[in-house]
Amino acid sequence: MSYFGKYDTPADLLVDENLSAGEKIELLESWRDDKEAYMRAAGEGMQGPS
């Protein structure tokens, strides 16, 4: 989760001029996958940090 703690929103990541388009895509896909995993876990009764 190299985006975690550095960007508050995906939009913040998109405006980072230090990242290439490929890096942005990779980070956004990772963000999406992490969010989906969190939602799956929450749906199964697992709770993350509060």
Beta strands, then each sheet from edge to edge (+ up, - down):
end
